[in-house]
Amino acid sequence: MGPVIRETKEMLHDVLDNAGVIVIYLDVKENVVFCNKKTEKLTGFKHADIVGANWVKVLFHGNNSIIKQDMFRAVLDECMRHKREKDFEGVILDSGRNERLISWNVTPIMVENNQVAGSILIGHDITKIREAGNSVKSIDQTLKNILSSLKDYALYVINLEGNITYFGMGSEIMLGWNKGDIIFKHVNILHNAEEAGNNLPFILEQVRLFGKYEKETALITKTGEAIPVILTANKFLDSDGKHSGYIFIAKDITERKKLEYQAFQAEKLSALGLLSAGIAHEINNPLLVISGRSALLMKEKISQNAKNVLDLINSQADRIHKLVDRILKFSQRIQPAFGPVAINEVIEFILPFAQYSSLPNVKVEIKKSFEKDMRPVKGDLYQLQEVFLNLIINAYQSMPEGGVIKITTSSFRNLFALVQIKDTGLGISADRLKDIFMPFFSTKNDGKGLGLSICHNIIKNHNGSIELDSQVGRGSRFTIKLPFI
């Protein structure tokens, strides 16, 4: 390191250390890596006690102000997950354990491959500015408004009778209710009363006994859909410190649940792949004996009736052989021959082949909406052709009376090629959707149940994802994401 660079780094460190604002650098585990003198002075902790500690201990002294901690954590989580900076106002505790209102800026630190390596927190103490005519109550309201604006969080407050008295913007977005329509309704409308251990009386009893309730559960939307959430409940105190109700904070974990399910499916598919390979090889051995002996008998002088029987045996053996080949194809983890692939060209190429497959003789309209000049993905050309051909044939077969197939391509966050194949067919019931990518599962009477399993494996091997949304009578939509080169 040259003397100029060293001097510049030392000067930068001195500037940050002596700045009149709080400066804290957190690592990916949310532990403090760096703090300046303002942080030490305001919190009352020494530098050695702050570095290496979690931000909650530093900014809240392990205080029981769980609601304020949760609100702060929600903003920090939103910033890190969406990889964007955030400005907000939040309360912390000073060295005398008094609440201070801080104007914060949180900025994620990005490294190679667009990964988050940590975050920088810069805070300006604005307590005195807000003291005139304001109190902790107004600070609490500010915090509630911040959390309510975060789309992945819902915040609502109920009184002791269980009626909703506050319903934040985030709650409206997540749960579908308009604030004016749900205020003063009983909170049971959001909770599944039949779910043992998660219904409202149980939750409130846990808060009364232990001061807090936190559990993974589900909330009910206006349309009756159950959304998976991490739900936190605390007592709500009025300005005199009297218990006047309960405050709920719910974090939407739908995306996390999807990832967990995909990982679970991948594990099951891997195990089934090994099992399928073993079964296929065991079937192939006696099948070769049957086919060989049958071929030898055909060369003998036998009656026509016997030849007809042998033909039947050969045709059925051939049918089994083709099925075994598909099973082996499913089970074998063939490494794709990666190269640059233009998704739009792949789809255009395979569209004519769909009409030569065994499809219903009905009118099907293809609508295309392709993003121009889309970057190539890294993939195996022939395997991706197989995936899209399979999905389009599925769409045809789901519309025995005709319909529309809409194919769209676009760039997703400049990281993935997004392909959606939507049909207006029969659709699939919710209870069958969870098994749709499993081998040997089919919604068709004559289906083998291997096509979508093979598609799933191919997309997985391309470091992509494939999902299906479907409703009975309204059609289905496959969504595929493949990383750009």
SENU-991819 format. One record per residue (C-alpha): residue in one letter; chain; z, x, y. Coordinates in nm, 4 decimals. Each point is the difference from the previous one (the first is absolute). Layout:
# residues N
["A","A",[Z,X,Y]] ...
END
This chain:
# residues 485
["M","A",[0.0000,0.0000,0.0000]] ["G","A",[-0.1066,0.1501,0.3317]] ["P","A",[0.2445,0.0424,0.2924]] ["V","A",[-0.1783,-0.2653,0.2117]] ["I","A",[0.0178,-0.2617,-0.2775]] ["R","A",[0.3638,0.0867,-0.0695]] ["E","A",[0.0857,-0.0267,0.3680]] ["T","A",[-0.1797,-0.3348,0.0288]] ["K","A",[0.1857,-0.1414,-0.3014]] ["E","A",[0.3355,0.1175,0.1375]] ["M","A",[-0.0806,-0.1528,0.3384]] ["L","A",[-0.1002,-0.3314,-0.1630]] ["H","A",[0.3239,-0.0020,-0.1995]] ["D","A",[0.2026,0.0615,0.3199]] ["V","A",[-0.1833,-0.2817,0.1806]] ["L","A",[0.0693,-0.2512,-0.2763]] ["D","A",[0.3579,0.1181,-0.0481]] ["N","A",[0.0847,-0.0420,0.3692]] ["A","A",[-0.2004,-0.3173,0.0646]] ["G","A",[0.1835,-0.2890,0.1657]] ["V","A",[-0.1031,-0.2380,-0.2783]] ["I","A",[0.0930,-0.0257,-0.3679]] ["V","A",[-0.2390,0.1951,-0.2225]] ["I","A",[0.0337,-0.0349,-0.3787]] ["Y","A",[-0.2418,0.1163,-0.2699]] ["L","A",[0.0334,-0.1778,-0.3381]] ["D","A",[-0.1529,0.1093,-0.3294]] ["V","A",[-0.1628,-0.2431,-0.2463]] ["K","A",[0.3430,-0.0813,-0.1493]] ["E","A",[0.1185,-0.0986,0.3516]] ["N","A",[0.2434,0.2923,0.0243]] ["V","A",[0.0337,0.1927,0.3261]] ["V","A",[-0.1895,0.3301,0.0131]] ["F","A",[0.0447,0.0674,0.3742]] ["C","A",[0.2069,-0.1472,0.2816]] ["N","A",[0.0569,0.1109,0.3578]] ["K","A",[0.3146,0.0372,0.2118]] ["K","A",[-0.0353,-0.3518,0.1470]] ["T","A",[0.0274,-0.1414,-0.3529]] ["E","A",[0.3181,0.2019,-0.0631]] ["K","A",[0.1539,-0.1028,0.3314]] ["L","A",[-0.0742,-0.3711,-0.0359]] ["T","A",[0.1022,-0.0360,-0.3665]] ["G","A",[0.2943,0.2386,0.0128]] ["F","A",[-0.1111,0.1827,-0.3139]] ["K","A",[-0.0485,0.3765,-0.0211]] ["H","A",[-0.3447,0.1414,-0.0762]] ["A","A",[0.1064,0.1135,-0.3479]] ["D","A",[0.1222,-0.3516,-0.0831]] ["I","A",[-0.3216,-0.1673,0.1168]] ["V","A",[-0.2679,0.2186,-0.1624]] ["G","A",[-0.0471,-0.1073,-0.3601]] ["A","A",[0.1746,-0.3345,0.0530]] ["N","A",[-0.1673,-0.3404,-0.0174]] ["W","A",[-0.0792,-0.1577,0.3382]] ["V","A",[0.2275,-0.2994,-0.0769]] ["K","A",[0.3073,0.2233,-0.0166]] ["V","A",[-0.0973,0.1773,0.3232]] ["L","A",[-0.0928,-0.3027,0.2109]] ["F","A",[0.2457,-0.2537,-0.1424]] ["H","A",[0.2994,0.2099,-0.1194]] ["G","A",[0.0018,-0.1943,-0.3290]] ["N","A",[0.0959,-0.3066,0.2065]] ["N","A",[-0.0158,-0.3464,-0.1573]] ["S","A",[-0.2587,-0.1189,0.2538]] ["I","A",[-0.2410,-0.0637,-0.2854]] ["I","A",[-0.2258,-0.2353,0.1958]] ["K","A",[-0.0755,0.2573,0.2686]] ["Q","A",[-0.0582,0.2679,-0.2635]] ["D","A",[-0.2369,-0.2308,-0.1896]] ["M","A",[-0.1926,-0.0758,0.3169]] ["F","A",[-0.0322,0.3692,0.0827]] ["R","A",[-0.1046,0.0730,-0.3598]] ["A","A",[-0.2598,-0.2778,0.0113]] ["V","A",[-0.1717,0.1497,0.3047]] ["L","A",[0.0098,0.3504,-0.1477]] ["D","A",[-0.1402,-0.1283,-0.3289]] ["E","A",[-0.2801,-0.1872,0.1784]] ["C","A",[-0.0942,0.3138,0.1922]] ["M","A",[-0.0092,0.2242,-0.3090]] ["R","A",[-0.1785,-0.2467,-0.2272]] ["H","A",[-0.2754,-0.0837,0.2475]] ["K","A",[-0.0182,0.3606,0.1287]] ["R","A",[0.0178,-0.0874,0.3675]] ["E","A",[0.2437,0.0631,0.2825]] ["K","A",[0.2342,-0.2691,0.1210]] ["D","A",[0.1970,-0.0626,0.3211]] ["F","A",[0.3135,-0.2147,-0.0204]] ["E","A",[0.3540,-0.0408,0.1262]] ["G","A",[0.2918,0.0381,-0.2398]] ["V","A",[0.3769,0.0397,-0.0020]] ["I","A",[0.1852,0.3077,-0.1296]] ["L","A",[0.3644,0.1102,0.0200]] ["D","A",[0.1134,0.2806,0.2315]] ["S","A",[0.2817,0.2491,-0.0602]] ["G","A",[0.2577,-0.2666,0.0976]] ["R","A",[-0.1638,-0.2484,-0.2379]] ["N","A",[-0.1223,-0.2065,0.2942]] ["E","A",[-0.3412,-0.1616,-0.0206]] ["R","A",[-0.2779,0.1637,0.2020]] ["L","A",[-0.3390,-0.1568,0.0586]] ["I","A",[-0.2751,0.2571,-0.0601]] ["S","A",[-0.3697,-0.0286,0.0814]] ["W","A",[-0.1647,0.1644,-0.3017]] ["N","A",[-0.3405,0.1407,-0.0825]] ["V","A",[-0.0596,0.0680,-0.3701]] ["T","A",[-0.3070,0.2055,-0.0960]] ["P","A",[-0.0982,0.0852,-0.3590]] ["I","A",[-0.0843,0.3654,-0.0716]] ["M","A",[-0.3286,0.0152,-0.1926]] ["V","A",[-0.1228,0.2841,-0.2207]] ["E","A",[-0.3020,0.0542,-0.2258]] ["N","A",[-0.1506,-0.2995,-0.1854]] ["N","A",[0.1504,-0.2343,0.2606]] ["Q","A",[0.3461,0.0303,-0.1575]] ["V","A",[0.3249,-0.0557,0.1920]] ["A","A",[0.2227,0.3105,0.0082]] ["G","A",[0.2748,-0.1445,0.2173]] ["S","A",[0.0575,-0.1547,0.3412]] ["I","A",[0.1067,0.0886,0.3535]] ["L","A",[0.2519,-0.2267,0.1771]] ["I","A",[0.0250,0.0323,0.3779]] ["G","A",[0.2638,-0.2179,0.1651]] ["H","A",[0.0967,-0.0687,0.3633]] ["D","A",[0.3430,-0.1511,0.0705]] ["I","A",[-0.0584,-0.3126,0.2105]] ["T","A",[0.3448,-0.1586,-0.0438]] ["K","A",[0.0966,0.0224,0.3662]] ["I","A",[-0.3306,-0.1445,0.1109]] ["R","A",[0.0610,-0.3097,-0.2122]] ["E","A",[0.3743,-0.0363,0.0640]] ["A","A",[-0.0324,-0.2186,0.3062]] ["G","A",[0.0472,-0.3541,-0.1274]] ["N","A",[-0.0723,0.1050,-0.3579]] ["S","A",[0.2219,0.0685,-0.2993]] ["V","A",[-0.0170,0.0786,-0.3659]] ["K","A",[-0.1208,-0.3579,-0.0474]] ["S","A",[-0.3172,0.0707,0.2011]] ["I","A",[-0.0480,0.3248,-0.1930]] ["D","A",[0.0251,-0.1929,-0.3252]] ["Q","A",[-0.2608,-0.2447,0.1277]] ["T","A",[-0.2318,0.2896,0.0860]] ["L","A",[0.0400,0.1371,-0.3512]] ["K","A",[-0.0665,-0.3388,-0.1559]] ["N","A",[-0.3173,-0.0350,0.2040]] ["I","A",[-0.1173,0.3446,-0.1127]] ["L","A",[0.0528,-0.0768,-0.3671]] ["S","A",[-0.1501,-0.3466,0.0342]] ["S","A",[-0.3274,0.1502,0.1234]] ["L","A",[-0.0422,0.2170,-0.3115]] ["K","A",[-0.2422,-0.1751,-0.2340]] ["D","A",[0.1600,0.1306,-0.3225]] ["Y","A",[0.3445,-0.1312,0.0945]] ["A","A",[0.1403,-0.3498,0.0492]] ["L","A",[0.3206,-0.0596,0.1936]] ["Y","A",[0.1747,-0.3358,0.0197]] ["V","A",[0.3518,-0.1199,0.0834]] ["I","A",[0.1871,-0.3036,-0.1333]] ["N","A",[0.3198,-0.1699,0.1144]] ["L","A",[0.2982,-0.0677,-0.2250]] ["E","A",[-0.1566,-0.3290,-0.1118]] ["G","A",[-0.3084,0.1872,-0.1244]] ["N","A",[-0.2396,-0.1225,0.2702]] ["I","A",[-0.2493,0.2504,0.1447]] ["T","A",[0.0831,0.0837,0.3631]] ["Y","A",[-0.2307,0.2994,0.0526]] ["F","A",[-0.3405,0.0728,-0.1564]] ["G","A",[-0.1748,0.3194,0.1128]] ["M","A",[-0.3713,0.0630,0.0385]] ["G","A",[-0.0059,0.2119,-0.3145]] ["S","A",[0.1451,-0.2972,-0.1890]] ["E","A",[-0.2816,-0.2225,0.1253]] ["I","A",[-0.2639,0.2504,-0.1148]] ["M","A",[0.1539,0.0610,-0.3430]] ["L","A",[0.1144,-0.3509,-0.0902]] ["G","A",[-0.2608,-0.2122,0.1778]] ["W","A",[0.2412,-0.2239,0.1901]] ["N","A",[-0.0332,-0.0649,0.3711]] ["K","A",[0.3284,0.0650,0.1781]] ["G","A",[0.0039,-0.3457,0.1560]] ["D","A",[-0.0448,-0.1696,-0.3383]] ["I","A",[0.2732,0.1840,-0.1904]] ["I","A",[0.2827,0.0402,0.2551]] ["F","A",[0.3028,-0.2071,-0.1076]] ["K","A",[-0.1420,-0.0616,-0.3477]] ["H","A",[0.2275,0.1024,-0.2861]] ["V","A",[-0.0686,0.3526,-0.1239]] ["N","A",[-0.0335,-0.1252,-0.3595]] ["I","A",[-0.3618,-0.0642,0.0903]] ["L","A",[-0.0548,0.3786,-0.0208]] ["H","A",[0.2040,0.0682,-0.3152]] ["N","A",[-0.0564,-0.0832,-0.3637]] ["A","A",[0.3007,-0.2158,-0.0821]] ["E","A",[-0.0718,0.0185,-0.3738]] ["E","A",[0.0085,0.3803,-0.0200]] ["A","A",[0.3423,0.0915,-0.1307]] ["G","A",[0.1708,0.2818,0.1904]] ["N","A",[-0.2353,-0.0223,0.2983]] ["N","A",[0.0575,-0.3520,0.1330]] ["L","A",[0.1600,-0.0518,0.3384]] ["P","A",[0.3626,-0.0840,-0.1017]] ["F","A",[0.0125,0.3160,-0.2119]] ["I","A",[-0.1409,0.2151,0.2830]] ["L","A",[0.2478,-0.1310,0.2587]] ["E","A",[0.2899,0.0451,-0.2414]] ["Q","A",[-0.1013,0.3636,-0.0515]] ["V","A",[-0.0046,0.0547,0.3786]] ["R","A",[0.3449,-0.1584,0.0381]] ["L","A",[0.1438,0.2117,-0.2827]] ["F","A",[-0.1685,0.3357,0.0589]] ["G","A",[-0.1256,-0.0150,0.3595]] ["K","A",[-0.3676,0.0361,-0.0964]] ["Y","A",[-0.2575,-0.1201,-0.2505]] ["E","A",[-0.3138,0.1963,-0.0912]] ["K","A",[-0.2278,-0.0729,-0.2919]] ["E","A",[-0.3621,-0.0223,-0.1042]] ["T","A",[-0.0908,-0.3684,-0.0149]] ["A","A",[-0.2658,-0.2427,0.1255]] ["L","A",[-0.0374,-0.2284,0.3021]] ["I","A",[-0.2033,-0.3206,0.0034]] ["T","A",[-0.2795,-0.0385,0.2583]] ["K","A",[-0.1055,-0.3228,0.1673]] ["T","A",[-0.2764,-0.0377,-0.2609]] ["G","A",[0.2458,0.0430,-0.2891]] ["E","A",[-0.1026,0.3575,-0.0863]] ["A","A",[0.2770,0.2368,-0.1118]] ["I","A",[-0.0077,0.3341,0.1870]] ["P","A",[0.1941,0.2951,-0.1511]] ["V","A",[0.2434,0.1495,0.2520]] ["I","A",[0.3021,0.2221,0.0350]] ["L","A",[0.2462,-0.2382,0.1626]] ["T","A",[0.3006,0.1150,0.2040]] ["A","A",[0.2617,-0.2451,0.1266]] ["N","A",[0.2952,0.0661,0.2333]] ["K","A",[0.2502,-0.1998,0.1989]] ["F","A",[-0.1181,-0.0993,0.3477]] ["L","A",[0.2654,0.0297,0.2714]] ["D","A",[-0.0123,-0.1705,0.3396]] ["S","A",[0.0787,0.1718,0.3305]] ["D","A",[0.3749,-0.0465,-0.0647]] ["G","A",[-0.0246,0.1666,-0.3425]] ["K","A",[0.0469,-0.3313,-0.1824]] ["H","A",[-0.1858,-0.0613,-0.3256]] ["S","A",[-0.2613,-0.2607,0.0943]] ["G","A",[-0.2658,0.0339,-0.2679]] ["Y","A",[-0.2099,0.2400,-0.2047]] ["I","A",[-0.2908,0.2277,0.0835]] ["F","A",[-0.2753,0.0693,-0.2544]] ["I","A",[-0.2507,0.2863,-0.0022]] ["A","A",[-0.2788,-0.0150,-0.2583]] ["K","A",[-0.2467,0.2808,-0.0686]] ["D","A",[-0.3295,-0.1024,-0.1602]] ["I","A",[-0.0565,0.2127,-0.3137]] ["T","A",[-0.3179,-0.1712,-0.1211]] ["E","A",[-0.2050,0.3204,0.0191]] ["R","A",[0.2705,0.1994,-0.1776]] ["K","A",[0.0082,-0.2595,-0.2771]] ["K","A",[-0.3773,0.0275,-0.0398]] ["L","A",[0.0260,0.3777,-0.0362]] ["E","A",[0.2825,-0.0348,-0.2531]] ["Y","A",[-0.2033,-0.2523,-0.1991]] ["Q","A",[-0.3081,0.2253,0.0068]] ["A","A",[0.2092,0.2912,-0.1290]] ["F","A",[0.1441,-0.2219,-0.2740]] ["Q","A",[-0.3476,-0.1201,-0.0967]] ["A","A",[-0.1278,0.3580,-0.0083]] ["E","A",[0.2791,0.0991,-0.2404]] ["K","A",[-0.0767,-0.2949,-0.2283]] ["L","A",[-0.3731,0.0743,0.0079]] ["S","A",[0.0654,0.3647,-0.0853]] ["A","A",[0.2116,-0.0966,-0.3024]] ["L","A",[-0.2514,-0.2609,-0.1101]] ["G","A",[-0.2792,0.2535,0.0369]] ["L","A",[0.1647,0.2325,-0.2503]] ["L","A",[0.0672,-0.2888,-0.2390]] ["S","A",[-0.3570,-0.1291,0.0340]] ["A","A",[-0.1475,0.3417,-0.0748]] ["G","A",[0.2011,0.0254,-0.3218]] ["I","A",[-0.0944,-0.3510,-0.1131]] ["A","A",[-0.3683,0.0558,0.0837]] ["H","A",[-0.0173,0.3175,-0.2076]] ["E","A",[0.1727,-0.1709,-0.2927]] ["I","A",[-0.2513,-0.2873,0.0156]] ["N","A",[-0.2995,0.2338,0.0243]] ["N","A",[0.0721,0.1732,-0.3314]] ["P","A",[-0.0201,-0.3054,-0.2321]] ["L","A",[-0.2760,-0.1440,0.2207]] ["L","A",[-0.2205,0.3027,-0.0726]] ["V","A",[0.0624,-0.0470,-0.3726]] ["I","A",[-0.0968,-0.3696,0.0184]] ["S","A",[-0.3175,0.0733,0.2026]] ["G","A",[-0.0990,0.2888,-0.2296]] ["R","A",[0.0481,-0.1933,-0.3236]] ["S","A",[-0.1829,-0.2973,0.1450]] ["A","A",[-0.2978,0.2193,0.0941]] ["L","A",[-0.0137,0.1429,-0.3519]] ["L","A",[0.0080,-0.3479,-0.1575]] ["M","A",[-0.2881,-0.1116,0.2222]] ["K","A",[-0.2193,0.2655,-0.1701]] ["E","A",[0.0735,-0.1432,-0.3435]] ["K","A",[-0.2028,-0.2727,-0.1631]] ["I","A",[0.2057,-0.3040,0.0875]] ["S","A",[-0.0653,-0.3668,0.0599]] ["Q","A",[-0.0893,-0.1408,0.3390]] ["N","A",[0.3301,-0.1853,0.0071]] ["A","A",[0.1854,0.3291,-0.0509]] ["K","A",[-0.2068,0.1604,0.2785]] ["N","A",[0.0962,-0.2857,0.2331]] ["V","A",[0.3673,0.0620,-0.0776]] ["L","A",[-0.0426,0.3738,0.0665]] ["D","A",[-0.1758,-0.0746,0.3302]] ["L","A",[0.2983,-0.2112,0.1008]] ["I","A",[0.2389,0.2798,-0.0994]] ["N","A",[-0.2062,0.2545,0.1998]] ["S","A",[-0.0158,-0.2192,0.3103]] ["Q","A",[0.3752,-0.0593,-0.0031]] ["A","A",[0.0686,0.3697,-0.0648]] ["D","A",[-0.2247,0.0844,0.2956]] ["R","A",[0.1926,-0.2476,0.2142]] ["I","A",[0.3296,0.1629,-0.0958]] ["H","A",[-0.1486,0.3443,0.0682]] ["K","A",[-0.0990,-0.1008,0.3551]] ["L","A",[0.3485,-0.1367,0.0636]] ["V","A",[0.1561,0.3224,-0.1303]] ["D","A",[-0.2269,0.2003,0.2314]] ["R","A",[0.1310,-0.2007,0.2961]] ["I","A",[0.3584,0.0541,-0.1122]] ["L","A",[-0.0613,0.3746,-0.0219]] ["K","A",[-0.1621,-0.0054,0.3422]] ["F","A",[0.3094,-0.1712,0.1382]] ["S","A",[0.2411,0.2411,-0.1649]] ["Q","A",[-0.1773,0.3283,0.0727]] ["R","A",[0.0985,0.1614,0.3279]] ["I","A",[-0.3388,0.1446,0.0843]] ["Q","A",[0.0166,0.2083,0.3152]] ["P","A",[-0.2482,-0.1337,0.2563]] ["A","A",[-0.2842,0.2280,0.1155]] ["F","A",[0.1058,-0.0112,0.3635]] ["G","A",[-0.2478,0.0281,0.2826]] ["P","A",[-0.0877,-0.1740,0.3272]] ["V","A",[-0.0849,-0.3660,-0.0602]] ["A","A",[-0.1331,-0.2501,0.2559]] ["I","A",[0.1702,-0.3276,-0.0844]] ["N","A",[-0.2588,-0.2208,0.1727]] ["E","A",[-0.2793,0.1609,-0.2022]] ["V","A",[0.1930,-0.0420,-0.3270]] ["I","A",[0.0382,-0.3749,0.0580]] ["E","A",[-0.3631,-0.0445,0.1099]] ["F","A",[-0.1140,0.1838,-0.3133]] ["I","A",[0.1944,-0.2087,-0.2520]] ["L","A",[-0.0651,-0.3462,0.1530]] ["P","A",[-0.3393,-0.0475,-0.1740]] ["F","A",[0.1557,0.0878,-0.3374]] ["A","A",[0.2458,-0.2892,0.0226]] ["Q","A",[-0.2776,-0.2587,-0.0412]] ["Y","A",[-0.1070,0.1559,-0.3313]] ["S","A",[0.3439,-0.0524,-0.1524]] ["S","A",[0.0970,-0.3088,-0.1996]] ["L","A",[0.0823,-0.2133,0.3029]] ["P","A",[0.0057,-0.3756,0.0601]] ["N","A",[-0.3399,-0.1366,0.1033]] ["V","A",[0.1255,-0.1257,0.3358]] ["K","A",[-0.0679,0.0729,0.3645]] ["V","A",[0.2247,0.2734,0.1348]] ["E","A",[-0.0366,0.1242,0.3578]] ["I","A",[0.0876,0.3628,0.0770]] ["K","A",[0.1266,0.0680,0.3518]] ["K","A",[0.0363,0.3646,0.1051]] ["S","A",[0.1839,0.1496,0.2958]] ["F","A",[-0.0151,0.3796,-0.0199]] ["E","A",[0.1458,0.2406,0.2543]] ["K","A",[-0.2744,0.2276,0.1268]] ["D","A",[0.0246,0.3789,-0.0238]] ["M","A",[0.3134,-0.0171,-0.2144]] ["R","A",[0.1235,0.3364,-0.1232]] ["P","A",[-0.0528,0.0843,-0.3694]] ["V","A",[0.2836,-0.0233,-0.2498]] ["K","A",[0.0856,0.2583,-0.2634]] ["G","A",[-0.0958,-0.1521,-0.3317]] ["D","A",[-0.2048,-0.0190,-0.3172]] ["L","A",[-0.3231,-0.1866,0.0779]] ["Y","A",[-0.0494,-0.1547,-0.3449]] ["Q","A",[0.3616,-0.1074,-0.0442]] ["L","A",[0.0050,-0.1684,0.3418]] ["Q","A",[-0.3283,-0.1751,-0.0819]] ["E","A",[0.1678,-0.1363,-0.3144]] ["V","A",[0.3004,-0.1248,0.1984]] ["F","A",[-0.2000,-0.1931,0.2601]] ["L","A",[-0.2468,-0.1378,-0.2537]] ["N","A",[0.2905,-0.1263,-0.2120]] ["L","A",[0.1699,-0.1666,0.2985]] ["I","A",[-0.3205,-0.1697,0.1188]] ["I","A",[-0.0763,-0.1295,-0.3516]] ["N","A",[0.3571,-0.1356,-0.0131]] ["A","A",[-0.0621,-0.1787,0.3301]] ["Y","A",[-0.3209,-0.1567,-0.1374]] ["Q","A",[0.1747,-0.1161,-0.3162]] ["S","A",[0.2821,-0.1606,0.1985]] ["M","A",[-0.2504,-0.2385,0.1671]] ["P","A",[-0.1592,-0.2058,-0.2808]] ["E","A",[-0.1322,-0.2484,0.2563]] ["G","A",[-0.1196,0.2600,0.2500]] ["G","A",[0.1535,0.1252,0.3221]] ["V","A",[0.0212,0.2945,0.2374]] ["I","A",[0.0912,0.3647,-0.0578]] ["K","A",[0.0928,0.1840,0.3194]] ["I","A",[0.0046,0.3815,-0.0135]] ["T","A",[0.1423,0.1922,0.2967]] ["T","A",[0.0535,0.3710,0.0583]] ["S","A",[0.2003,0.1575,0.2813]] ["S","A",[0.2104,0.2993,0.0962]] ["F","A",[0.3753,-0.0464,-0.0488]] ["R","A",[0.2088,0.2064,0.2454]] ["N","A",[-0.2727,0.2644,-0.0121]] ["L","A",[0.1472,0.1121,-0.3347]] ["F","A",[-0.1541,-0.2325,-0.2583]] ["A","A",[-0.3203,-0.1871,-0.0726]] ["L","A",[0.1019,-0.3646,-0.0354]] ["V","A",[-0.2161,-0.2226,-0.2216]] ["Q","A",[0.0642,-0.3725,-0.0445]] ["I","A",[-0.1851,-0.2212,-0.2496]] ["K","A",[0.0797,-0.3659,0.0552]] ["D","A",[-0.1282,-0.3007,-0.1935]] ["T","A",[0.0353,-0.3769,0.0320]] ["G","A",[0.0632,-0.0509,-0.3697]] ["L","A",[0.2636,-0.1605,-0.2174]] ["G","A",[0.2770,0.2430,0.0943]] ["I","A",[0.2950,0.1178,-0.2093]] ["S","A",[0.3507,-0.1465,-0.0104]] ["A","A",[0.2874,0.2077,0.1371]] ["D","A",[0.1710,0.0310,-0.3389]] ["R","A",[-0.3105,0.1692,-0.1485]] ["L","A",[-0.0708,0.2350,0.2932]] ["K","A",[0.2689,0.2477,-0.1026]] ["D","A",[-0.1789,0.0747,-0.3278]] ["I","A",[-0.3578,0.0072,0.1266]] ["F","A",[-0.0430,0.3789,-0.0317]] ["M","A",[0.1667,0.0199,-0.3408]] ["P","A",[-0.2235,0.0841,-0.2984]] ["F","A",[-0.0939,-0.2874,-0.2333]] ["F","A",[0.1017,-0.2573,0.2622]] ["S","A",[-0.2841,-0.2308,0.1011]] ["T","A",[-0.0350,-0.3332,0.1796]] ["K","A",[-0.3337,-0.0598,-0.1793]] ["N","A",[-0.0203,-0.1553,-0.3464]] ["D","A",[-0.2427,0.2656,-0.1242]] ["G","A",[0.1413,0.2883,0.2048]] ["K","A",[0.1140,0.3286,-0.1550]] ["G","A",[0.2508,0.0712,0.2762]] ["L","A",[-0.1042,0.3633,0.0518]] ["G","A",[-0.2323,-0.0089,0.3027]] ["L","A",[0.2655,-0.0250,0.2726]] ["S","A",[0.2289,0.2441,-0.1840]] ["I","A",[-0.2794,0.2579,0.0029]] ["C","A",[-0.0643,-0.0709,0.3715]] ["H","A",[0.3714,0.0479,0.0719]] ["N","A",[0.0024,0.3350,-0.1828]] ["I","A",[-0.3114,0.1237,0.1802]] ["I","A",[0.1326,-0.0889,0.3463]] ["K","A",[0.3390,0.1535,-0.0859]] ["N","A",[-0.1727,0.3248,-0.1076]] ["H","A",[-0.1736,0.0002,0.3387]] ["N","A",[0.3424,-0.0113,0.1764]] ["G","A",[-0.0847,-0.3473,0.1242]] ["S","A",[0.1409,-0.3491,-0.0432]] ["I","A",[-0.1330,-0.3360,-0.1178]] ["E","A",[0.1697,-0.3342,0.0655]] ["L","A",[-0.0858,-0.3628,-0.0695]] ["D","A",[0.0901,-0.3050,0.2085]] ["S","A",[-0.0910,-0.3359,-0.1492]] ["Q","A",[0.0738,-0.3720,0.0268]] ["V","A",[-0.1016,-0.2665,-0.2483]] ["G","A",[-0.2981,-0.1932,0.1320]] ["R","A",[-0.0466,0.2296,0.3013]] ["G","A",[-0.1369,0.3180,-0.1551]] ["S","A",[0.1020,0.3618,-0.0342]] ["R","A",[-0.0173,0.3183,0.2064]] ["F","A",[0.0075,0.3552,-0.1348]] ["T","A",[0.1049,0.2690,0.2505]] ["I","A",[-0.0811,0.3626,-0.0811]] ["K","A",[0.1081,0.3035,0.2025]] ["L","A",[-0.1535,0.3423,-0.0637]] ["P","A",[0.0937,0.3132,0.2000]] ["F","A",[-0.2630,0.1580,0.2223]] ["I","A",[-0.0995,0.3607,-0.0545]] 
END
